[in-house]
Amino acid sequence: DFRNELTTGITFELLQNEPNPFKASTTISYVLPQAGDVKVTILDVTGKVLMTRNAEGTVGMNTMTISDTDVKVSGVLYYQVESGDDTATKKMISIK
């Protein structure tokens, strides 16, 4: 990770979803130091997986839109982004 930061100046980062809380849809943004496979997982507070989506990420800022049809529950949820050796998790709130 340190080598990637030195060569590109970009480090892995997961940003807060917007809007939060969300009703119809929300956007998850993340920064990748190198292009590659990305896995986004939405979990409930018990750790149950509600949705998994795979994508091909590019160097720099990436976004993914999640709709209320993807996540059919309301309340506090967690979203996790995994790419290579990097993983980060944040909280979001879905309201119906």
Salt bridges, closest charged atoms under 4 A:
ASP70 OD2 - ARG53 NH2 2.85
